[in-house]
């Protein structure tokens, strides 16, 4: 089965495309940043893609040890703060060029009103027993960060209040009114430290999302809260089916996800004082569980390529969950390819979706001249063109894509062009398959890691095209789940004296 598409565009065309691929990336709980493998994966991601912000859970969870208490001589309980691990984590982020996108949560056990927890690492999800103590914790932590890293720097770190309070697993009882209180108290505590901080919420995901967004906006309106941004999450699979250590889910159509997100834009814009406010997707992926093998596949890479082409239409940013597979929500994973959220598998092995992000990063700084359901093309307005093509299907159909696009070049730039392709598909960039053929080892040797890293690289090919007639023709056949990046630049061959490529 073959799908044929044909387009035409030109250097002087304009297409809507807001590319914020590198704005933010997700991580597991912040305490994991103290591990070497975590840092190695993060460094690799930053060297090869380069994000601006990083967001994760557990800033105030007990493994970060920030909130402490002691009794004075009169038996009074006195709070105190320990920033040893916070400094180490922040330093490691800054060392690789990242700023924190601060998620305020979860609740320190000594400050919590209850014992309900979430995840293998037991993040407490109950409201504070004292809102004054909670606000003091927030204010003291921000002041410490400002003292250490500079006030003008730290106020550029966005702040999100809690994580997915619309889900009872993440906020006791999914109590909307209690969350609104938490948000209001926290919002004003942050603003007391410095008005310049950008504060937002409600960081909801999925369930009753329209009701939560509408009522949150109404609450902010009724309380005259000068909201800086709205945050929410975005996942695109059906309910999971469990099998052993793994979960399997069916993808949903991209149109459904786009339309669902657009309702948030419409609700926010229905309030005059918040119309046009920034919306940050602080988590997105296909599956929302960290044990779904789809995350490791070429299918995931192609599906995400489509999402990255339109997520900027309504949203200021969209943060992939997560950069790497050092991640313990459901416990320590058993194998290197266990369906973790990460762009990078343990062993610092890039997955196919890693390259989708790397390719979109390479489009930055260029103007979009074409966008369709299977491609984006950008131009420098002169003699260089870059693009991404993908062949995405919800289920395996064996469908190839015959892609063709004719690009009009400026009269002054007619001539020959060099075209370099980087292909990521199931045949040439599929480390999961190589791992399977190895026997699916749970513990990789050094030699096996090196083979898998080599198998995880895109296939590079090239050709030359004559655009003397003013048209540069891009033609490529993509197998199912393929993602192809191409780069075209006007190129004149200048052979050394006596050298003949053709004679060889």
N, C-alpha and C positions, 0 to 999 in steps of 0.2 A: 504494500500500500504506500503510495507516494502522494504527498501534498505539494503542489507547486504554487509558489507565490512570486509575484513580480512587481517591483516598485520602481519609481523614478523620483529623483530629487536633485538638488543642486546646491552649490556653495552659497548661493544667495537666498536660500529658503530658510524659514524659521519654523521650528516645531516646539511645542510646549514640553519641557522636560526639566524638572528640578532634581538635580542629582545631589543628595545628601548622604550618600553611601558611607562616608567616612566620619559622620558626626559622632556616633556613639556605638559602643559595643558592650554586650553584657558579660557578666561573670557570675560564678557561683558566689557563695558567701565570702565576705572579704577576708576572713581569717585564712582562707586557702592560699592567699597571696604570699604567705610565709614559706611555701614549699618551693623547692628548686624546679621541679618539673612544671609547675604552674608558671613560674617566671620564664622558663625557657620557651614555653609555648607562647606566652604573651610577647616576649621579645621577638620571636619569629613572626608573629602576626604584625607587629608594629614595623618591623623591617621590610615586610613584603606588601603590606596594605597601608597601615598607618591611620589609626583612628584618633579623634580629638578627645573624646570623653569615654569613661568606663563607668558602668552602673552595676551594682550587685547588692545582695541581701546582707543582713547580719551586722550592720555597722555597730549596733548596740547590743548584739547578742553576747552571751557570757564568754565565748571563746576569744572575743576581742578585749575583754576584761576592763572596759572603760569605767563602768559604774561599780563603785565599791561603797561599803558602809562600815563604820566602826562606832563603838560606844565611848562617849566621853566619861569623865570621872563621876558625873551625876547620873549615868546610865542612859543618857539621851543618844538616840541613833543619829549619827552625823554622816551625810554623804561625802564621798571624796571620789576623785577621778584619776584614772591611770591611763596615760596615753602612750605607753611604751609600744604596744603592737600597732596602734593607729599610726604612729610616726613611721614605723617600718613599712607598713602597707602603702601609705601615701608617698613615701620616698621612692618605693619601687615603681609605683605608677608614674611619678614625675620623671624618673630616670629613663623611661621609654617613651616620653613625650605625651603622656596622658594626663588629663584633668579628671577628677572625680565628678560624676553626676550622682549626688548624694541622695540615697534612699534612706529615710529616717525610720529605722526599725531594726530588729524586732525589739521586744521589751526585755530589759534585764530582769532576771528572775527576782532579785531583791526589790525591784520596783513594780513588779507585776501584781495585778489584782487576782490572778488565777494561775492555774498550772497547765492550761492547754498549750500544747506545742505542735509544731509542724516539722516534718522532715526527719531524716536519720540523725541530724545534728541538733534537733530539739530547739528550734527557735520559738520563743514564747510569743503567743499571738493574742494575749489578753490586754485590755486597757490598763493604763497605769493606776495604781492605787492612790497616787497623789499626782494630780496634773501640775501642781506647782513644782514638784520634784522632777517630773518629766521635762517641763519647760526649762528648769535650771540645767538639767543634763544637756539639752539641746544648745542652750546659750553658752554654757561653759565649753562645750566641744567646739563650737564655731569660733569662739574667741581664742581658744588654743590654736586652732588651725590658722587663724588670721595672724596671730603672733608669730607662728613658726614660718608661714609661707608668704605673709604679707597680705594686708587687707584688700588692696586693689586686685590681687590675684584671686583670693578665695571668693570674693563676691561674684566672680565669673563662673563659679561652680553651681549649676542648677540644683535645686533642692526639691525632692518629691516626698510627700508625707505618706508613709506606709506602703504596703504592697498588696494589691488585690483584696481590699476589704469587703468586696461584694461576695467573696467566697468564704463560707464558714470555717474552712480549714486554715485561712490566713488571718481572720479577724473574728473573734469569738461571736458566734451567732450571726455573722454577717450583719451586725447591728448598724444600720445606716445612721441613725441619729447619734450613736456613740462615736462613730467615725467622724461625723460632721463636727462634733465637739473637739475631737482630737485635732482635726485639721485647723479649726479656728484658733484653738489655743496655741498650736505649733506655729501657725502662720504669723501670729503677732509676736511670739517669742523670737522667731527668726528676724522679723522686721525691727524688733527692739535692738538687736545686735547691730544691724546695718540695713537700712531701707533698700539698698541696692541689690540685695539677694533676690534671685528669681525663685519663687515658691509656687508649687503646683500640686495637683492631684486630679482625680481621686485614684489613679493607678489601677483602674478596674480591668477585669478580664472576662469577656464572654457573658456570663449569666446575668440576665436583666440589665445589660449594658446601657440600653437606651433610657430606662427608668433611672438608673443610677446617675448617668450624666445629666439628665434633665433636672433631677432633684438636687444634685450637687450645684449646678449652675444657679438654680432658684435660691438655694441656701446662701450662696455667695452674694447674690443680688440682694436678698432680704437683709443681709448683715453688712452690706456695703464693703465687702472684702474686695480689695483691688487685686484680683487674681492675676498672676503673671503668666501662667500657662496652664493648659489642661493636659493631663497624661492618661494614657490607657494602653492596653496590650492587644495583641492581634495574633491569633493562631488559626490554622486553616485545615483542621482534620476533624473527622467524626469521633465518636466515643471509642476508646481503646478496647481491644480484646487481648486479655492477658494469656501468656503461654510461657511457663517457667519464669526465667528472669526477664522476659521481654514483653513488649506491648506492640500491637499492630493496629494501625488506623488507616482509613481511607481518606485521601485528599478531597477537599471540597473545591468547587470551581472558583477561579480567581475573581469572577464577576461578583460572586456572593460576598467575598471578603472586601472588595472595593466598595460595594454598596453599603455594607455594614459600617465601614469606617466613615463613609460620607455622611451617615446619619449623625455622627458626632459633630462633624463640621456644621451641619445644618442647625443642630441644637445650640451649639455655642454661639453661632451667628444670629440666633433668634433673640438674644439679649443684646440690646444696643450697646451697653458699656463694655461687652466682651466680644463684640463682632470683630472678626479678623484675628483674634487671639491665637497665639502659637499653640499648636497641638503636637505633643511629642509622643510617639509610639515607643515607650521605654522597654518593651519586649515584643519581639515577633519571631516566628519560626513557622514551620509546617506543623509538626506535632508539638504538643505541650507537655509531653512526658520524656524524661531523659533516658529511656530504654527502648526507643523505637528505632529499629534499624534503618528506617527511611532517611534519617539524618546523615547516614554515611554513604548515600547513593548518588549516582548521577541524576536520577529522577529528581531528587531534592535540589540539586544544583540548577537544573533547567527550570523548575518551578519557581525558585527564588529569583532567577534571572528575570522572569516575567514580573514578579512583584516589585523588584527594584526599579523597574521602568515607570511605575505609576505611583508608588507610595508617597512621593514628594508632592503629588498634586494637591492634597489637602493637609499635609502634615509637615511641620518644621523639621522633624527628624524621625528616624525609625532605627531602633537599636536591635540588632540580631542577638538572640539569646542562644548561644554564648560564643566567646572566642575559642575556648578550649574545653577539653574533657576531664580536667581535674575538677570534679563536681560530685557532690555527695548527697543530693536530695533523697535518693532511694538507697543510699549506701555506697560503698566503694565498688566500682564496676569490676566485673570478672574478667573481661577481655578487652583488647585494644579497640576492636570494632563492636561496640555494645549498643550502638544507637544513641550515643551521647549527643547533647545539643551542639557541641563545639564545631568550629571550623577546622580545628586541628585535633587529631586523635592522639592519645597518649603514645609517647615515643617521638613527639613532634613530627607527626605524619600529616601533611595537609590533605583534607578530604576534597572531593570535587567542588563542593559549595564554596570552599576557600577561594577557588579561582574565579568564581562568579563575582565575589567581592573585589578581588584584585583587578579583574577586568573593568568593572565599573569605576574603580578608582582611577584607572588610566584614561577615562573619558573626562575627568575633571579639567576645567580650564578651557574647554572647547564649546562651541555653540551647536545646539542640536538642530539638524536639518531634516531629520526623519525619525518618527517613532510609530511603531505598529505593534501588533500583538506578538510578534516574533523577532523584533529587532529595534535597535536604537543606533543611529549614526550621527556623529558629530564632526565638526570641521573647524579649522583655524581660519576659514574664510579665504584661503589662498591655495595652498598646495599640499595640504595634509588632511586626511580623513581617518577617523577611527570608528569602530563599530562593534557591536555585540549582536550575535544571532543565536537564538535558542529554539530547540524543538521539544516542547513540553506537552506531555499528555498525562491525564489523571491516572490512567491504567495502561499497562503495556499493551500496545496494539501492533507493534512491528512497523510503525509508520515512519518513513523517511520524509525529509523536507528538502525539496529542490528550491533553493533561494536564489533570487536574482534581483539586483538593484542597479539601475543606471544613474550615475551621478554626473551632473553637468559641472565641468570645471571652468574656471575663468579662462578667457581667451589667452591671457598672458601665461597661463600655466599648462597649456596643451603640451603633449609629448608623452614620454614613457614614465610609468609609475612602478615603483617597487611595492609589492604587497606581501606582508608577513602575516601568517595565520597562527593562532594558538588554539588548539583543539582539545577540549575536555569531553570525552565520551566513554562509553563502557569498554571500548577496545583499547584506548591509548592512555587513559588516565583514570584508573579504577583500582586503587590499592586494596579495597575490600575484596575484590575478586581474587587478587594474588594471594591475599591472606587466607581466603577460603581454600585455594588450591594448595597452599602450604599445609593444610590440615587444621586450620583455625586454631593455631597455638594461642593459649591464654597468656603465656609469658614469652615475649619475643627475645631472641638472642640479638646481639649487636649486628651480626650479619643479616639477620632477617629484617631488622629495622632499616638497614641501609637499602636492601632490595625494595622494601615497601616505599621508602622515600623516593627512590628512583621511579617506581611505578606510579607515583603520585604527581609526576610532572606533566604539564600539557605537552602535546605533540606539536612541534613547530614545523611548519612548511612555508613555502614561498612561491611566488611567480612574478612575472613582469607583464604589465598590460599597457597596450598602446592607446593613449587618449588623444591622439593627434586630431581626431575629429571633434574633440571637445567633450566626449563622453567616456567616463570611466566605468566599466562594467564589473560588478562584483557578483560572482556566481559560485555557489557552494552547496554541496549536498550534505545534509546533516542526518546522521542516524538518530534513532529515538533517544531522547534525553541528552542530546549533545548541546554543548555551549561552545561557541566559536567567537574568539576575539580577532579582529583584523585591524591592520594599520597600513595605510597607503600613503606614500610620499613620492612626490615627483623625483625622479632619479635618472641622472645621465651617467652611462657607463664610461669610465675614464681608465682604460686599460693601460697597464705598464707597457713600455716599448717591447714588442716581440711576444707578449702574452696573448694566447688565443684560447678562450674558454671552449669554443666550438671544436677546435682540433682535438681536444681531449675526450 
